[in-house]
Amino acid sequence: MGSKYTNRYSDEYKRDAIELVRSSGRTVTEVARELGISSESLRGWVRPAPPRTPDQSPPPGRPGRLPPTGTRS
């Protein structure tokens, strides 16, 4: 028997949330808070997502990936 949370969000919802993180320039935590979902769930979706095609690159001056978590500067 699988977890009761396995299919909590549709694939379309996950794709839209991933795209929002990538296109908005905001952090995973900010987007997750706006959507009312766990930042760890959203982070888990963003990490394994396939890379963008060249025409989907982030705006200039924005990093193309999320900063590592748990690091101190």
N, C-alpha and C positions, 0 to 999 in steps of 0.2 A: 504494500500500500504506500503510495507517494504522500508527500507533504500536502497539507491542505492549502498551501500557498503557491504550489507549483504553477497554476494557471490563473493567478490573481489578476494579471494585467495582460491584455492582448498584445500580440506581436506588433500590431499597428501602433498601439499606444507607446510601446517601448521605442519603436523607431522614431516616432514624433518627439519623444522626450530626449533621445540621443541627439537628434538634429537640433533641438532647442539649445542644448548645452553647447554644441559645436558652433552654431551660428550666432549665438547671442553674446559670446565673450564673457559670460558670467560663469561663476563656479558651479560645480555639481551641487554643492550645498544650497546655493541660492535658488537654483532651478528646482531642486527637490522640495524646498520649502514652499515655493510658489505653487507647485503641483500637489502638495500635500502628501508626498510619499517619502519614504526613508532615503536619506542621502546614500546609505550603503547599498540599497537596492539599485538606485540610479547609477552609482559608480560601477557596480557589477555589470550593468548593461553596457555602459560606455566602453569599458576596457576591452571586451572581446568583439566589439562591433567592427565590421570590415572597414578598411581604410577608405578615405574619400577618393573620388576620381579627381583628376586635375581641375576640372571645372567646378568642383565643390570645395576648393581650398578656402581657408579662413581669411578674413580681411587682413590686409597688410598691418604689421605691427602686433598681431595677436599670435600667441603661441599655438602651434598645431596640435598640442596634446595637453592634458591636464597635469598639473604639478603633482609629484608624489605626495602621498599623505604621510603624516607623522614625522615630517622633517622640520628641523628648526633652522632659522637663518641667523 
